[in-house]
Amino acid sequence: QVQLVESGGGLVQAGGSLRLSCAASGNIFSIEAMGWYRQAPGKQRELVASITRDGSTNYADSVKGRFTISGDNAKNTVYLQMNSLKPEDTAVYYCNARLVTVVLGVFATWGQGTQVTVSS
């Protein structure tokens, strides 16, 4: 069984910073891509940032220049450095991974989510 464990969420004032971490564990053959999504109450879940195994990154327009996604292949971990936070960034942030296991093959899985709240 594969599990994604997220950490780093919390409450910060506008202009502050947070760093989210997501560690994948289990019988993993390889991780092809990982990403961060967020969902605010009453809104759809949206992609924030993603990164592939070769280091290619993608960002939502709303976070470009403020957020940075990075990964550590050896640790099966992805990070999201969030700077200059705005109240509009308030949401539950979810980690997603597209991975390969010997038993199940290729599939995608989600973390449990971590709350990020930015006060004004």
FIKOLZA-1660 file (N, C-alpha, C; in steps of 0.1 Angstrom, whole numbers, plus 5000, padded with zeros to 4 digits):
% residues 120
   i   px   py   pz ch aa at
   1 5008 4988 5000  A  Q  N
   1 5000 5000 5000  A  Q CA
   1 5009 5012 5000  A  Q  C
   2 5005 5022 4992  A  V  N
   2 5012 5035 4991  A  V CA
   2 5005 5046 4999  A  V  C
   3 5013 5054 5006  A  Q  N
   3 5007 5064 5014  A  Q CA
   3 5015 5077 5012  A  Q  C
   4 5008 5088 5011  A  L  N
   4 5013 5102 5010  A  L CA
   4 5011 5109 5023  A  L  C
   5 5021 5114 5029  A  V  N
   5 5020 5121 5042  A  V CA
   5 5024 5135 5040  A  V  C
   6 5015 5144 5043  A  E  N
   6 5017 5159 5041  A  E CA
   6 5020 5165 5055  A  E  C
   7 5028 5176 5054  A  S  N
   7 5030 5184 5066  A  S CA
   7 5034 5198 5062  A  S  C
   8 5033 5207 5072  A  G  N
   8 5038 5221 5069  A  G CA
   8 5027 5231 5069  A  G  C
   9 5014 5227 5068  A  G  N
   9 5003 5237 5068  A  G CA
   9 5002 5244 5081  A  G  C
  10 4994 5255 5081  A  G  N
  10 4992 5263 5093  A  G CA
  10 4986 5276 5090  A  G  C
  11 4986 5285 5100  A  L  N
  11 4981 5298 5099  A  L CA
  11 4992 5308 5099  A  L  C
  12 4991 5317 5089  A  V  N
  12 5001 5328 5087  A  V CA
  12 4994 5340 5083  A  V  C
  13 5001 5352 5085  A  Q  N
  13 4996 5365 5081  A  Q CA
  13 5000 5367 5066  A  Q  C
  14 4992 5375 5060  A  A  N
  14 4995 5379 5046  A  A CA
  14 5009 5384 5045  A  A  C
  15 5016 5379 5034  A  G  N
  15 5030 5383 5032  A  G CA
  15 5039 5373 5038  A  G  C
  16 5035 5364 5046  A  G  N
  16 5043 5354 5052  A  G CA
  16 5046 5342 5043  A  G  C
  17 5053 5332 5049  A  S  N
  17 5057 5320 5041  A  S CA
  17 5054 5307 5049  A  S  C
  18 5052 5297 5041  A  L  N
  18 5051 5283 5046  A  L CA
  18 5058 5274 5036  A  L  C
  19 5062 5262 5041  A  R  N
  19 5068 5252 5033  A  R CA
  19 5061 5239 5036  A  R  C
  20 5054 5234 5025  A  L  N
  20 5047 5221 5026  A  L CA
  20 5056 5210 5022  A  L  C
  21 5055 5198 5028  A  S  N
  21 5062 5186 5024  A  S CA
  21 5052 5175 5022  A  S  C
  22 5056 5166 5013  A  C  N
  22 5048 5154 5010  A  C CA
  22 5057 5143 5008  A  C  C
  23 5057 5133 5016  A  A  N
  23 5065 5121 5015  A  A CA
  23 5057 5109 5011  A  A  C
  24 5062 5102 5001  A  A  N
  24 5055 5090 4997  A  A CA
  24 5062 5077 5003  A  A  C
  25 5055 5068 5007  A  S  N
  25 5060 5056 5013  A  S CA
  25 5052 5044 5008  A  S  C
  26 5059 5032 5009  A  G  N
  26 5052 5020 5005  A  G CA
  26 5061 5012 4994  A  G  C
  27 5054 5003 4988  A  N  N
  27 5061 4995 4978  A  N CA
  27 5061 5002 4965  A  N  C
  28 5070 5012 4964  A  I  N
  28 5071 5021 4952  A  I CA
  28 5082 5016 4943  A  I  C
  29 5079 5014 4930  A  F  N
  29 5089 5011 4920  A  F CA
  29 5095 5024 4915  A  F  C
  30 5087 5034 4912  A  S  N
  30 5091 5047 4908  A  S CA
  30 5080 5057 4909  A  S  C
  31 5084 5070 4910  A  I  N
  31 5074 5081 4910  A  I CA
  31 5076 5089 4898  A  I  C
  32 5066 5090 4889  A  E  N
  32 5068 5097 4877  A  E CA
  32 5065 5112 4878  A  E  C
  33 5056 5116 4887  A  A  N
  33 5053 5130 4889  A  A CA
  33 5046 5132 4902  A  A  C
  34 5048 5143 4908  A  M  N
  34 5041 5147 4920  A  M CA
  34 5036 5162 4919  A  M  C
  35 5026 5165 4926  A  G  N
  35 5020 5178 4925  A  G CA
  35 5012 5182 4937  A  G  C
  36 5009 5195 4937  A  W  N
  36 5001 5201 4948  A  W CA
  36 4989 5207 4942  A  W  C
  37 4977 5203 4948  A  Y  N
  37 4964 5209 4944  A  Y CA
  37 4959 5216 4956  A  Y  C
  38 4949 5225 4954  A  R  N
  38 4942 5231 4966  A  R CA
  38 4927 5232 4963  A  R  C
  39 4920 5232 4974  A  Q  N
  39 4905 5234 4973  A  Q CA
  39 4900 5242 4984  A  Q  C
  40 4894 5253 4980  A  A  N
  40 4887 5262 4990  A  A CA
  40 4872 5258 4991  A  A  C
  41 4866 5261 5002  A  P  N
  41 4852 5258 5003  A  P CA
  41 4843 5263 4992  A  P  C
  42 4835 5254 4986  A  G  N
  42 4826 5258 4975  A  G CA
  42 4833 5260 4962  A  G  C
  43 4846 5256 4961  A  K  N
  43 4853 5258 4948  A  K CA
  43 4859 5244 4944  A  K  C
  44 4862 5243 4931  A  Q  N
  44 4868 5231 4926  A  Q CA
  44 4882 5230 4930  A  Q  C
  45 4887 5217 4931  A  R  N
  45 4901 5215 4933  A  R CA
  45 4909 5219 4921  A  R  C
  46 4920 5227 4923  A  E  N
  46 4928 5232 4912  A  E CA
  46 4943 5229 4914  A  E  C
  47 4949 5227 4903  A  L  N
  47 4964 5225 4903  A  L CA
  47 4971 5237 4907  A  L  C
  48 4980 5236 4917  A  V  N
  48 4989 5247 4921  A  V CA
  48 5003 5246 4914  A  V  C
  49 5009 5234 4915  A  A  N
  49 5022 5232 4909  A  A CA
  49 5025 5217 4908  A  A  C
  50 5033 5213 4898  A  S  N
  50 5036 5199 4896  A  S CA
  50 5051 5198 4892  A  S  C
  51 5056 5187 4894  A  I  N
  51 5070 5184 4890  A  I CA
  51 5071 5170 4886  A  I  C
  52 5079 5167 4875  A  T  N
  52 5081 5154 4870  A  T CA
  52 5095 5149 4875  A  T  C
  53 5097 5136 4873  A  R  N
  53 5109 5130 4878  A  R CA
  53 5122 5137 4872  A  R  C
  54 5121 5142 4860  A  D  N
  54 5133 5148 4854  A  D CA
  54 5134 5163 4857  A  D  C
  55 5125 5168 4866  A  G  N
  55 5126 5181 4871  A  G CA
  55 5118 5192 4864  A  G  C
  56 5110 5188 4854  A  S  N
  56 5101 5197 4847  A  S CA
  56 5090 5202 4857  A  S  C
  57 5088 5215 4857  A  T  N
  57 5078 5221 4866  A  T CA
  57 5067 5228 4859  A  T  C
  58 5056 5230 4866  A  N  N
  58 5044 5237 4860  A  N CA
  58 5037 5244 4872  A  N  C
  59 5033 5256 4870  A  Y  N
  59 5026 5264 4880  A  Y CA
  59 5013 5270 4875  A  Y  C
  60 5004 5272 4884  A  A  N
  60 4992 5280 4881  A  A CA
  60 4996 5294 4880  A  A  C
  61 4989 5302 4872  A  D  N
  61 4993 5316 4870  A  D CA
  61 4992 5324 4883  A  D  C
  62 4983 5320 4891  A  S  N
  62 4981 5328 4904  A  S CA
  62 4992 5327 4914  A  S  C
  63 5001 5317 4912  A  V  N
  63 5012 5315 4922  A  V CA
  63 5026 5316 4916  A  V  C
  64 5026 5319 4903  A  K  N
  64 5039 5321 4896  A  K CA
  64 5047 5332 4902  A  K  C
  65 5059 5330 4905  A  G  N
  65 5068 5340 4911  A  G CA
  65 5067 5340 4927  A  G  C
  66 5057 5333 4932  A  R  N
  66 5056 5333 4947  A  R CA
  66 5059 5319 4953  A  R  C
  67 5054 5309 4945  A  F  N
  67 5056 5295 4950  A  F CA
  67 5067 5288 4942  A  F  C
  68 5073 5278 4948  A  T  N
  68 5083 5270 4942  A  T CA
  68 5082 5256 4946  A  T  C
  69 5080 5247 4936  A  I  N
  69 5080 5233 4939  A  I CA
  69 5093 5226 4936  A  I  C
  70 5097 5217 4944  A  S  N
  70 5109 5210 4943  A  S CA
  70 5108 5195 4948  A  S  C
  71 5117 5187 4944  A  G  N
  71 5116 5173 4948  A  G CA
  71 5129 5167 4951  A  G  C
  72 5129 5157 4959  A  D  N
  72 5140 5149 4963  A  D CA
  72 5137 5134 4960  A  D  C
  73 5143 5130 4948  A  N  N
  73 5140 5117 4943  A  N CA
  73 5144 5106 4953  A  N  C
  74 5156 5108 4960  A  A  N
  74 5161 5098 4969  A  A CA
  74 5152 5096 4981  A  A  C
  75 5144 5107 4985  A  K  N
  75 5135 5106 4997  A  K CA
  75 5121 5104 4993  A  K  C
  76 5118 5104 4980  A  N  N
  76 5104 5103 4975  A  N CA
  76 5095 5114 4981  A  N  C
  77 5101 5126 4981  A  T  N
  77 5094 5137 4988  A  T CA
  77 5094 5149 4978  A  T  C
  78 5083 5156 4979  A  V  N
  78 5081 5169 4971  A  V CA
  78 5078 5180 4981  A  V  C
  79 5083 5192 4978  A  Y  N
  79 5081 5203 4987  A  Y CA
  79 5074 5215 4979  A  Y  C
  80 5067 5223 4986  A  L  N
  80 5061 5235 4980  A  L CA
  80 5065 5247 4989  A  L  C
  81 5074 5255 4985  A  Q  N
  81 5078 5267 4992  A  Q CA
  81 5068 5278 4988  A  Q  C
  82 5061 5284 4997  A  M  N
  82 5051 5294 4995  A  M CA
  82 5055 5307 5001  A  M  C
  83 5058 5317 4993  A  N  N
  83 5062 5330 4998  A  N CA
  83 5051 5340 4994  A  N  C
  84 5052 5352 5001  A  S  N
  84 5042 5363 4998  A  S CA
  84 5028 5358 4998  A  S  C
  85 5024 5351 5008  A  L  N
  85 5011 5345 5008  A  L CA
  85 5000 5355 5009  A  L  C
  86 4989 5352 5003  A  K  N
  86 4977 5361 5002  A  K CA
  86 4965 5354 5008  A  K  C
  87 4955 5361 5013  A  P  N
  87 4943 5355 5018  A  P CA
  87 4937 5346 5008  A  P  C
  88 4938 5349 4995  A  E  N
  88 4933 5341 4984  A  E CA
  88 4939 5327 4983  A  E  C
  89 4951 5325 4990  A  D  N
  89 4957 5312 4990  A  D CA
  89 4952 5303 5000  A  D  C
  90 4943 5307 5009  A  T  N
  90 4937 5299 5019  A  T CA
  90 4929 5288 5013  A  T  C
  91 4932 5275 5016  A  A  N
  91 4926 5263 5011  A  A CA
  91 4932 5251 5018  A  A  C
  92 4926 5240 5015  A  V  N
  92 4932 5227 5018  A  V CA
  92 4941 5223 5007  A  V  C
  93 4953 5220 5010  A  Y  N
  93 4963 5217 5000  A  Y CA
  93 4965 5202 5000  A  Y  C
  94 4964 5196 4988  A  Y  N
  94 4965 5181 4987  A  Y CA
  94 4977 5177 4978  A  Y  C
  95 4984 5167 4982  A  C  N
  95 4995 5162 4975  A  C CA
  95 4990 5151 4966  A  C  C
  96 4995 5150 4954  A  N  N
  96 4992 5140 4944  A  N CA
  96 5004 5134 4938  A  N  C
  97 5004 5121 4936  A  A  N
  97 5015 5114 4930  A  A CA
  97 5011 5104 4919  A  A  C
  98 5018 5104 4908  A  R  N
  98 5016 5094 4898  A  R CA
  98 5028 5085 4899  A  R  C
  99 5025 5072 4902  A  L  N
  99 5036 5063 4906  A  L CA
  99 5034 5049 4900  A  L  C
 100 5045 5041 4901  A  V  N
 100 5045 5028 4896  A  V CA
 100 5048 5018 4907  A  V  C
 101 5040 5008 4909  A  T  N
 101 5043 4997 4918  A  T CA
 101 5044 4984 4911  A  T  C
 102 5051 4974 4916  A  V  N
 102 5052 4961 4909  A  V CA
 102 5039 4954 4909  A  V  C
 103 5031 4955 4920  A  V  N
 103 5019 4947 4921  A  V CA
 103 5007 4954 4913  A  V  C
 104 5006 4967 4915  A  L  N
 104 4994 4974 4909  A  L CA
 104 4997 4982 4896  A  L  C
 105 5009 4983 4893  A  G  N
 105 5012 4990 4881  A  G CA
 105 5011 5005 4883  A  G  C
 106 5007 5013 4873  A  V  N
 106 5007 5027 4873  A  V CA
 106 4994 5032 4879  A  V  C
 107 4994 5041 4888  A  F  N
 107 4982 5047 4893  A  F CA
 107 4985 5060 4900  A  F  C
 108 4975 5068 4903  A  A  N
 108 4976 5081 4910  A  A CA
 108 4970 5080 4924  A  A  C
 109 4976 5086 4934  A  T  N
 109 4970 5086 4947  A  T CA
 109 4972 5100 4953  A  T  C
 110 4963 5102 4963  A  W  N
 110 4963 5115 4970  A  W CA
 110 4966 5115 4985  A  W  C
 111 4972 5125 4990  A  G  N
 111 4974 5127 5004  A  G CA
 111 4961 5131 5011  A  G  C
 112 4961 5132 5024  A  Q  N
 112 4949 5135 5032  A  Q CA
 112 4945 5150 5032  A  Q  C
 113 4955 5158 5028  A  G  N
 113 4952 5173 5027  A  G CA
 113 4958 5180 5040  A  G  C
 114 4962 5192 5038  A  T  N
 114 4967 5200 5050  A  T CA
 114 4962 5214 5048  A  T  C
 115 4956 5220 5059  A  Q  N
 115 4950 5233 5058  A  Q CA
 115 4960 5244 5058  A  Q  C
 116 4959 5253 5049  A  V  N
 116 4967 5266 5049  A  V CA
 116 4957 5277 5050  A  V  C
 117 4959 5285 5060  A  T  N
 117 4951 5297 5062  A  T CA
 117 4959 5309 5063  A  T  C
 118 4956 5319 5055  A  V  N
 118 4963 5332 5054  A  V CA
 118 4954 5343 5059  A  V  C
 119 4957 5350 5069  A  S  N
 119 4949 5360 5075  A  S CA
 119 4953 5374 5069  A  S  C
 120 4944 5383 5069  A  S  N
 120 4946 5396 5063  A  S CA
 120 4948 5406 5074  A  S  C
% end
